[in-house]
Amino acid sequence: MSEHNSAAADRDIKRVRDIFKQLSQNEEIGSVLGHEFIDAINDWNTLIDKRSDEPFTLVILGDFKRGKSTIINALLGKEIAPSNVSPETYTINEISYGEERSAAAVLENGQRVELQLSDITRDRLEVLMKMFPAKVEYLDIRDNAPILKEIRIVDTPGLSDLDDLDRQVTEYLVNADAIMYAASCLLPFSESEQMYLGTHVQPRRFGMLYVLVNMIDALNSQSDVDKIMRRFKVLSEKIVPNSFVYGISGADELRRKLKQPRLPDKGTRDFYETQFMQFEMSLQRDIIMKKDIIRTDRVITMLEDMTNDTSAKLHMFAEMAEMDYKKLEDKERSFNEECSQLSAALEECKPILHLSMTEMQQQAETWMYEFFAKLRKSILECRAKDENGEDIYSSDDIEKYFYSYLTEKVGEAYRSCIEYHRDRMNEIVDKLSHQLAKKLGIEDLSQVTQVTSVDRIMRSLGKNVTSQVMGVKLFGTSETFPPATMTAFSKILGRKKQTDIIDIALENYDDIRSNIVKDIKTVYQDLEVKALSQLDGIYQYQAEIGKEAIGHAKQILESCDGEQIGRVLNEAMELLQEPIDILKKYS
């Protein structure tokens, strides 16, 4: 957007906001359409004010032990973000500009507790958090690093540690201008990470997504790096198209900027050093230099949502105003009957969904048993001898690679089952969603126009139902496997002789297989529960909105005459038409 266009956009924004101010301050419109209508406009205005004045926000996500804080420190060129913390002491950290470095804990009760910089370490935080009168909402960390004059950085907990903080992180995501997602080249995108990206990140509106594949310095050759980067790029494109993927070493970059001894170079340093530089250049070119344009787009997007929301409500009021009181009562009875049909239809969906999920679960279990039969053969082949009776695989190779080979192969099979069924799960839930919508008189959710606010809500929620379903938390660990399986795997470690390692793997083979198959069953059961919950929640929400709308319409008819209602609605719609026309050019 050029400077000229930017100035024109600013004028359009001011004009649209002025019109909404007229709407909210018109006493007759308020008396006819009710305080809820005016309150909604005021809430939108408050949100837009807040988002207009907020600093440009860069949110970093990633599972635990992916080096998020180290990446932030490397970006800043200073050790600022708390690192080496445990899940129990992990907080959301807002890092912004200040003339002098400082830290404070902002508590959920609104209290602010000033901290020493030495307090934001694992040991100190564990002690202090027990003494605070309320939970920590976030840590407010200030520093004079130049980049912080342009952006605020938000450091979030690991994905598996979000039970208590998911609401806060989701709010940061909704308001993010750009996102950095930290992954580890040593643990390429676990299923829980892929599902988090697909459900939390993909549907959000933000300018950029950077996938930072960290710890590249740990890989032994450039060919290993190329292989890992290809995998991440394929998966990233599949989950979040148009993301930018960089292979970096946050730890080595931080050491470089602090002029400390570098990590050992395995022939890949030039690659990950260049990649970090390219990431920084993109951040500067595509984010920081364009932050004013992005902020303008941010406000215009909110104004579009505000206009659509207000227009839908006015159309709903107009539809209701055409009815007399008796017709409204008839509509209310009809709507209650539809709600009863909805309840019955949902009950009909349950056995269909259960049968489909059970079939997929059983198919996945069969695949896993077949996979483990082949895996046993592969394990035994590790004992293979050459024609001279010598071991083909050395003890060093077995010790170095066998554990990672085993976990990678099992993890790949495990992910493949769920990935294979993902599209089918989506199709089933989408089909049930459309069937239920049809029973309620909505033929096609994707084609519904803004006739009423109820239908608009149905359209937007209907599109996201399947992605929400896939957001179920699979298990209580950040890794690919359930805890019982990881315990079985861990028994393989620490063996020095080839036969010991292979024998212990074979001894624990049945435990690993049974734990994986058991967990597969739990995953599919959780997906079924989540699917039913989402379907039920969406349509029950529609029912509540519909009942509220009818009740409000009855109140309007009781307090105002038809002529006054028609005149006020026409006036409001005429006022709203100008924002609709202005914002069309930005759609």
Secondary structure in CASP SS format (residue, H / E / C, confidence):
PFRMAT SS
TARGET T0000
AUTHOR 0000-0000-0000
METHOD secondary structure of the structure
MODEL  1
M C 1.00
S C 1.00
E H 1.00
H H 1.00
N H 1.00
S H 1.00
A H 1.00
A H 1.00
A H 1.00
D H 1.00
R H 1.00
D H 1.00
I H 1.00
K H 1.00
R H 1.00
V H 1.00
R H 1.00
D H 1.00
I H 1.00
F H 1.00
K H 1.00
Q H 1.00
L H 1.00
S H 1.00
Q H 1.00
N C 1.00
E H 1.00
E H 1.00
I H 1.00
G H 1.00
S H 1.00
V H 1.00
L H 1.00
G C 1.00
H H 1.00
E H 1.00
F H 1.00
I H 1.00
D H 1.00
A H 1.00
I H 1.00
N H 1.00
D H 1.00
W H 1.00
N H 1.00
T H 1.00
L H 1.00
I H 1.00
D H 1.00
K H 1.00
R H 1.00
S H 1.00
D H 1.00
E C 1.00
P C 1.00
F C 1.00
T E 1.00
L E 1.00
V E 1.00
I E 1.00
L E 1.00
G E 1.00
D C 1.00
F C 1.00
K C 1.00
R C 1.00
G C 1.00
K H 1.00
S H 1.00
T H 1.00
I H 1.00
I H 1.00
N H 1.00
A H 1.00
L H 1.00
L H 1.00
G C 1.00
K C 1.00
E C 1.00
I C 1.00
A C 1.00
P C 1.00
S C 1.00
N C 1.00
V C 1.00
S C 1.00
P H 1.00
E H 1.00
T H 1.00
Y C 1.00
T C 1.00
I C 1.00
N E 1.00
E E 1.00
I E 1.00
S E 1.00
Y E 1.00
G C 1.00
E C 1.00
E C 1.00
R C 1.00
S E 1.00
A E 1.00
A E 1.00
A E 1.00
V E 1.00
L E 1.00
E C 1.00
N C 1.00
G C 1.00
Q C 1.00
R E 1.00
V E 1.00
E E 1.00
L E 1.00
Q C 1.00
L H 1.00
S H 1.00
D H 1.00
I C 1.00
T C 1.00
R H 1.00
D H 1.00
R H 1.00
L H 1.00
E H 1.00
V H 1.00
L H 1.00
M H 1.00
K H 1.00
M H 1.00
F C 1.00
P C 1.00
A C 1.00
K C 1.00
V E 1.00
E E 1.00
Y E 1.00
L E 1.00
D E 1.00
I E 1.00
R E 1.00
D E 1.00
N C 1.00
A C 1.00
P H 1.00
I H 1.00
L H 1.00
K H 1.00
E C 1.00
I C 1.00
R E 1.00
I E 1.00
V E 1.00
D E 1.00
T C 1.00
P C 1.00
G C 1.00
L H 1.00
S H 1.00
D H 1.00
L C 1.00
D C 1.00
D C 1.00
L C 1.00
D H 1.00
R H 1.00
Q H 1.00
V H 1.00
T H 1.00
E H 1.00
Y H 1.00
L H 1.00
V H 1.00
N C 1.00
A C 1.00
D C 1.00
A E 1.00
I E 1.00
M E 1.00
Y E 1.00
A E 1.00
A E 1.00
S E 1.00
C C 1.00
L C 1.00
L E 1.00
P C 1.00
F C 1.00
S C 1.00
E H 1.00
S H 1.00
E H 1.00
Q H 1.00
M H 1.00
Y H 1.00
L H 1.00
G H 1.00
T H 1.00
H H 1.00
V H 1.00
Q C 1.00
P C 1.00
R C 1.00
R C 1.00
F C 1.00
G C 1.00
M E 1.00
L E 1.00
Y E 1.00
V E 1.00
L E 1.00
V E 1.00
N E 1.00
M C 1.00
I H 1.00
D H 1.00
A H 1.00
L C 1.00
N C 1.00
S C 1.00
Q H 1.00
S H 1.00
D H 1.00
V H 1.00
D H 1.00
K H 1.00
I H 1.00
M H 1.00
R H 1.00
R H 1.00
F H 1.00
K H 1.00
V H 1.00
L H 1.00
S H 1.00
E H 1.00
K H 1.00
I H 1.00
V C 1.00
P C 1.00
N C 1.00
S C 1.00
F E 1.00
V E 1.00
Y E 1.00
G E 1.00
I C 1.00
S C 1.00
G H 1.00
A H 1.00
D H 1.00
E H 1.00
L H 1.00
R H 1.00
R H 1.00
K H 1.00
L C 1.00
K C 1.00
Q C 1.00
P C 1.00
R C 1.00
L C 1.00
P C 1.00
D C 1.00
K C 1.00
G C 1.00
T C 1.00
R H 1.00
D H 1.00
F H 1.00
Y H 1.00
E H 1.00
T H 1.00
Q H 1.00
F H 1.00
M H 1.00
Q H 1.00
F H 1.00
E H 1.00
M H 1.00
S H 1.00
L H 1.00
Q H 1.00
R H 1.00
D H 1.00
I H 1.00
I H 1.00
M C 1.00
K C 1.00
K H 1.00
D H 1.00
I H 1.00
I H 1.00
R H 1.00
T H 1.00
D H 1.00
R H 1.00
V H 1.00
I H 1.00
T H 1.00
M H 1.00
L H 1.00
E H 1.00
D H 1.00
M H 1.00
T H 1.00
N H 1.00
D H 1.00
T H 1.00
S H 1.00
A H 1.00
K H 1.00
L H 1.00
H H 1.00
M H 1.00
F H 1.00
A H 1.00
E H 1.00
M H 1.00
A H 1.00
E C 1.00
M C 1.00
D C 1.00
Y H 1.00
K H 1.00
K H 1.00
L H 1.00
E H 1.00
D H 1.00
K H 1.00
E H 1.00
R H 1.00
S H 1.00
F H 1.00
N H 1.00
E H 1.00
E H 1.00
C H 1.00
S H 1.00
Q H 1.00
L H 1.00
S H 1.00
A H 1.00
A H 1.00
L H 1.00
E H 1.00
E H 1.00
C H 1.00
K H 1.00
P H 1.00
I H 1.00
L H 1.00
H H 1.00
L H 1.00
S H 1.00
M H 1.00
T H 1.00
E H 1.00
M H 1.00
Q H 1.00
Q H 1.00
Q H 1.00
A H 1.00
E H 1.00
T H 1.00
W H 1.00
M H 1.00
Y H 1.00
E H 1.00
F H 1.00
F H 1.00
A H 1.00
K H 1.00
L H 1.00
R H 1.00
K H 1.00
S H 1.00
I H 1.00
L H 1.00
E H 1.00
C C 1.00
R C 1.00
A C 1.00
K E 1.00
D C 1.00
E C 1.00
N C 1.00
G C 1.00
E C 1.00
D E 1.00
I C 1.00
Y C 1.00
S C 1.00
S H 1.00
D H 1.00
D H 1.00
I H 1.00
E H 1.00
K H 1.00
Y H 1.00
F H 1.00
Y H 1.00
S H 1.00
Y H 1.00
L H 1.00
T H 1.00
E H 1.00
K H 1.00
V H 1.00
G H 1.00
E H 1.00
A H 1.00
Y H 1.00
R H 1.00
S H 1.00
C H 1.00
I H 1.00
E H 1.00
Y H 1.00
H H 1.00
R H 1.00
D H 1.00
R H 1.00
M H 1.00
N H 1.00
E H 1.00
I H 1.00
V H 1.00
D H 1.00
K H 1.00
L H 1.00
S H 1.00
H H 1.00
Q H 1.00
L H 1.00
A H 1.00
K H 1.00
K H 1.00
L C 1.00
G C 1.00
I C 1.00
E C 1.00
D C 1.00
L H 1.00
S H 1.00
Q H 1.00
V C 1.00
T C 1.00
Q C 1.00
V C 1.00
T C 1.00
S H 1.00
V H 1.00
D H 1.00
R H 1.00
I H 1.00
M H 1.00
R H 1.00
S H 1.00
L H 1.00
G H 1.00
K H 1.00
N H 1.00
V H 1.00
T H 1.00
S H 1.00
Q H 1.00
V H 1.00
M C 1.00
G C 1.00
V C 1.00
K C 1.00
L C 1.00
F C 1.00
G C 1.00
T C 1.00
S C 1.00
E C 1.00
T C 1.00
F C 1.00
P C 1.00
P H 1.00
A H 1.00
T H 1.00
M H 1.00
T H 1.00
A H 1.00
F H 1.00
S H 1.00
K C 1.00
I C 1.00
L C 1.00
G C 1.00
R C 1.00
K C 1.00
K C 1.00
Q H 1.00
T H 1.00
D H 1.00
I H 1.00
I H 1.00
D H 1.00
I H 1.00
A H 1.00
L H 1.00
E H 1.00
N C 1.00
Y H 1.00
D H 1.00
D H 1.00
I H 1.00
R H 1.00
S H 1.00
N H 1.00
I H 1.00
V H 1.00
K H 1.00
D H 1.00
I H 1.00
K H 1.00
T H 1.00
V H 1.00
Y H 1.00
Q H 1.00
D H 1.00
L H 1.00
E H 1.00
V H 1.00
K H 1.00
A H 1.00
L H 1.00
S H 1.00
Q H 1.00
L H 1.00
D H 1.00
G H 1.00
I H 1.00
Y H 1.00
Q H 1.00
Y H 1.00
Q H 1.00
A H 1.00
E H 1.00
I H 1.00
G H 1.00
K H 1.00
E H 1.00
A H 1.00
I H 1.00
G H 1.00
H H 1.00
A H 1.00
K H 1.00
Q H 1.00
I H 1.00
L H 1.00
E H 1.00
S H 1.00
C C 1.00
D C 1.00
G H 1.00
E H 1.00
Q H 1.00
I H 1.00
G H 1.00
R H 1.00
V H 1.00
L H 1.00
N H 1.00
E H 1.00
A H 1.00
M H 1.00
E H 1.00
L H 1.00
L H 1.00
Q H 1.00
E H 1.00
P H 1.00
I H 1.00
D H 1.00
I H 1.00
L H 1.00
K H 1.00
K C 1.00
Y C 1.00
S C 1.00
END
